[in-house]
Amino acid sequence: MNIMLKSYRALLAAVGLFCSGVVAQDAAEWSFPHRLDWEDVPPAALIPFPKVYSSIPPWLYDELPLCGRDEWELQAEPELQEAVQVAWQGLLAELPAERTGRRTLCKLVRGGASLPEAARAEGYVLCISQDHVVVEAVSPAGFFYGLQTLRQLLAEGAGLPEAEIVDYPAFGLRGFHHDCGRNFQTLESLKRQVDLASRLKINCFHWHLSDYPAFHLQSKKYPQLNSPEHRTRDKEDTYSYDDVRELIAYAKARHMRVIPEIDMPGHSDYFVRAFGFEMHTEQGMQVLEDVIEEFCAEVPAEDCPIFHFGADEVRVPNAQEFVARMSRKLISLGRTPMQWEGPWDLPVGEHSIAQRWVQGKSSMAADSIRLRTVDSSIGYSNLMDPALLVRRWFFMRPCGASQGDSLRLGAIFCTWPDRRVADKSLIPRQSPQWPGLCAMAERSWVGGSTRGADAFPTDMPAPDTAAARAFASFEKRLEGIRRTIFRGEPFPYWREGARENVIVGPVPMDQVEAVRAKVLAGQLEGLPTRKAWGGSLYFHTSPSAWSLGMLSQEKPGCCVWVITSVNSAKAGEAPFMLGFDAPLRSHQYYTGTPEPGEWSRCGTRLWINGAEIANPHPTRPDASRRANMAKNPEMPLLNEEIWWTQPPTLLPLQAGKNTLIIEQPYSMLIQSWGVSLIPLNTEPEPEHP
């Protein structure tokens, strides 16, 4: 360790501020992997948060002012200079142009004695002093991540603190998946997404290249696979091998690996249209072997060592033979096979990496893992609304463990815009991609709870618990990341807060009028009640979202009331985000868009201070006429059908305390039964497309 680091630690120890190791907090049901008070110290939001953050209080030193971008100097050996160029140039671009007359030297130093042996592949130590910035690491990836953390610290435009950060990931594989088989994404769009994901220390892009509408990867030997006549969507769009190599190189410069996926033998309607036979037949397997050979000839094994061949949601008579044959072909070409693992999938081969995907009330049990496994079971961005998606990823443990090992590799966050999307730029907004990825990045890098998994998948913890404090701190950081890294990007998430709600019910529908009268009169004695906290309450999500919720045993034909209060500094209209159903973006299973004045098609009603309020949002005729169970996958969703893609709703409030009562029936099984009521009192919302 260099002299600067030694003296720095000595100073921190002298003032009693340096702590090492992972500190668990006082919640028996959930604990976080580091000291929570560290999260309030940095001058800007950090996601994922480092293992150890140590800082001298600002009253003991003069904060380092930001030098102009031309006054920063990177000192490193040529190999490291090249390895960190993306992060370094990004850092410079975010600095002010004005000169200050000072210089800041940033040194990259090979070392890492303070990092655990197993963490040196991606770990780093970042030290900021009055004299210079030092990033110490063993690998190029470690230096890159150290600079990405420095870049986050600079993002708010404040001065740099004197600090030391010791950091390394809990899991070695932290991925982001996008389905380009059903909805083709341009190379420029994918590059933008890879770039943003790399800012969160995501190190893998899982590229789903084929699905039932089309095969979007170039095939030189079988051009009929790319023929528009065999496609049902994006008929003219194909990724050439030059495109593939370009994206791989782009990701590699950001220390991200690309895992290509060609789904077989299921999700292959295009294949039957092109050849007249199915993938699992002898003819089909020969074609697939040729396709794999072509890809491996075009893309070297060192650039794509893992190849995903799907094998999900399909039954074929020769399942074992099919898996063995595709695996054998890939292994012979120097690739590691990867497959989806679920109850409706082909058996995972003994040499494959298993990607578990079936979601439910709990994440997987760690002792159920027998093969190398990646966890995608915690939440898809297209199945859940923003709050539930973020909440589940934050409180769950990837692979059921607090950290990875030789079998528990990590997690991949998936976006599956199954339905046709007319405007592809809407995908990250309609499926809250970026807030969910931030939560996944936090959990897969920082690690899961040290005392038990699966806490609070649908309920928010009570405000006086360590879990609630940790989540509130994360939401604050999420808000900061939204202002910086994701500035200008669709980011549909709003801080929930710890507002207390009283839930009355459920009661059968034939008792609604009598109970409503008591609720509106404030006469709750004798009624079934419970408390819940936060802005989003989940009673029973639709079966396609795995029937999650605090009332998940209930069946349609009942009703609840939510009673809560909101304080307002003045009388007038105030903005809220309001939601009463969450349509899936894979299927259009939901109650439908409301008629003018309605809050939902399931009969939702709202009272503020005793006066009933109608929905002030206008509804487009083409949206309101839609059938409740429109299953046509070629019919794109409209923003009017998704509550978090709409502009805020203005509600009339009086000065002081306001009582809000929401009546929410459970009308049909496809309904995502719940309530989201989030006051917006922190910042204006971006314009919606």
Residue, then its C-alpha position, 0 to 999 in steps of 0.5 A: m500500500n502506498i504512503m498516501l493510503k497509509s497516512y490517510r487510514a491513520l488519520l481516519a483512525a485517529v478521528g475514530l471514523f474508519c470502519s472496515g468490514v460489513v456491518a449488519q444492522d438491528a432488523a431481525e427480518w432483514s439486514f443490509p451489508h454495510r453501515l447505513d450512515w455511510e450512505d448520507v456522506p457522499p456529495a452525490a448519489l452512488i448506485p451501487f453503494p460501495k462496500v466501505y465508504s470512509s470520509i473525513p467530516p467537511w469541517l476538518y478539511d477544505e473540500l476539493p473544488l472541481c477543476g476544469r476538464d482540461e485541468w485533469e490529468l490521467q497518469a497510468e501505464p498505456e494498457l490501463q489508459e486504454a482500458v479506462q478510456v470510456a469512463w475517463q472521457g465520460l468523466l471529463a465530459e461532465l466536468p465544467a469547461e472553466r479553468t480554476g488555475r488548479r490541477t487534479l492528478c488521477k493516478l491508476v496504481r496496480g495494487g489491491a492488498s486491501l481487497p479480498e483475494a476472491a474480489r480482485a477481478e473487479g474490485y478497486v480502492l478509490c482514495i481522494s486527497q487534497d493532492h490527488v486521486v488514486v485508483e488502486a486495482v488489480s484488473p482493468a475492470g477494477f480501474f474502470y469501476g473505480l473511475q465510474t464511482l469517481r464519475q458518480l461522485l462528480a455528477e452533481g457538480a459539487g466539490l470532491p470529498e476527502a474519502e477512501i472507498v474499498d469496493y468489490p462485487a458480491f456476484g460475478l455476473r450482473g446482467f441486463h437482458h433485452d428481447c430484440g426478437r419480438n421488438f427489434q432495437t436499432l444498434e444505436s439504441l442498444k449502444r445507449q442502453v449498454d452505456l447506461a448499464s455500464r455506469l451501474k457496473i453491469n458487466c453482461f448484456h444478454w441479447h435475445l436475437s430471435d423469437y416467434p415473429a422473426f430471426h433477426l440475426q444475419s444468416k449467410k447460409y440460410p438467407q430465408l431466415n431473414s426473409p421479410e415474408h417469414r417475419t410478422r414484425d420488423k420485417e426489414d430489420t436484421y443485425s448483420y455480423d458487422d453489427v454484432r461485432e460492433l456491439i460486442a466491441y462497444a460493450k467490451a470497451r465498457h467491460m461488458r460481455v455480450i451473451p447472444e441468444i438464439d431461442m430453440p426449439g421453442h419460440s420458433d414460428y418463423f423457423v417453421r414458416a421458413f423451412g416447413f419443418e420444426m427445430h427438433t426434427e433431424q432436419g431442424m437440428q442440422v440447420l441449427e448446428d449450421v447456424i451455430e457454426e456460422f456464428c462461431a466462425e464470425v465471432p471469436a470465442e474470446d469475444c462471446p464465450i457463452f452462447h444461450f440456446g433458449a430451450d424454454e416453454v416448449r415440449v418436444p419428444n426428443a428433449q434430452e437428445f436435442v439438449a445434448r446435441m446443441s450443447r455438444k456442438l457449442i462445446s466443440l466450438g469453445r463455447t459454454p452453453m446456457q439455457w433457461e430453467g423452468p418447469w415448462d423448459l427442456p432439461v438443462g444440460e450438465h455442462s450448461i449455465a442455468q438461467r432460472w426465470v419462473q417468478g413468484k412470491s419468493s426467490m429461489a432457495a440457495d440449496s436447490i442449486r445444483l448447476r451454475t445458475v443465474d437468477s432472473s426470477i426476481g422480477y421482469s420489467n414488463l410484468m410489474d409496475p415500478a414500485l413493486l419491481v424496485r421493491r422486489w429487487f431491493f429486498m431479494r437475494p440473487c440465487g437465494a444467497s448474500q453473495g456468489d460462489s462457483l454455482r451462484l453466479g449472479a443475476i440478469f435483469c430482463t426486459w421482455p416487451d412481448r407485444r408489438v411496440a409501435d414506438k420503440s422509445l416507449i419500451p423503457r417507460q412502459s416497462p420501467q427498465w431503468p429504475g428496476l435495473c438500478a435496484m438489481a445493480e445495487r443488490s447484485w453488486v452489494g449483496g443480499s441480506t445477511r439474515g434471510a431472504d425474501a422479506f417484504p416482496t409486496d408489503m413495505p416494512a414499518p417505518d421504525t425498522a432498519a429495512a425501511r430506513a435502508f429502502a428510504s436511503f436507496e430511494k433517495r439515491l435513486e432520485g439522485i441517479r435519476r437527475t444525473i446518469f439518467r437525466g433525459e431518460p424515461f425513468p418512471y419511479w417516484r419516492e414512496g415515502a413512509r406514509e401510513n395507510v389504514i386498509v379496511g376490508p376485504v368485504p364481499m360486494d353485497q356489503v359494500e354500501a353499508v361499509r362505505a357509509k361507515v368508512l366515510a363517517g370515520q366509524l371503523e370500529g368492528l370493521p376488519t382493518r390493518k396498517a400498511w405503509g408507502g405509496s403503492l399497496y398490493f392486494h393481489t396482482s394478476p396471475s400472470a404477475w404471480s398473484l402477489g399481494m398482502l391479500s393474495q388468497e382473496k378471489p374477485g368479488c370483494c372490496v377494500w378501502v384505503i384511508t390515508s392523509v397528505n399534508s399540504a403547505k397551501a390550498g390548491e391543486a397538487p400533483f399525484m401519480l395515481g394507479f389502480d391497475a397495472p397492465l402487463r406489457s407481455h399480454q394485455y391482461y387488465t381491466g381496460t382503460p377507464e371511461p371519462g371521469e372514471w378512475s378504473r374499469c373496476g369501479t374505483r372511487l376517490w374522496i378527498n376531505g369527504a368530497e368525491i372526486a372524478n378523474p380529471h384526465p381526458t381519455r382518448p376515444d380509441a383507448s376507452r373503446r378497447a375490450n377488457m381482455a384484448k389479447n391481440p399481441e399486435m395491438p400496441l399499448l397506449n400510454e393512456e393504458i399505463w398509469w406511470t406513463q401518464p402525466p400527473t393528476l392534479l387533486p384539490l387539497q386544503a392547507g394542512k391535513n387532507t384525508l383521502i379515501i379510496e374504494q377499490p373493488y376486486s372485480m376480475l382475476i386479470q386485474s392487478w388489484g392495488v392502489s398507487l397514490i404518490p404525492l409529487n412534491t420534490e421536483p417537476e415531472p419530465e414531459h411525457p411522449 
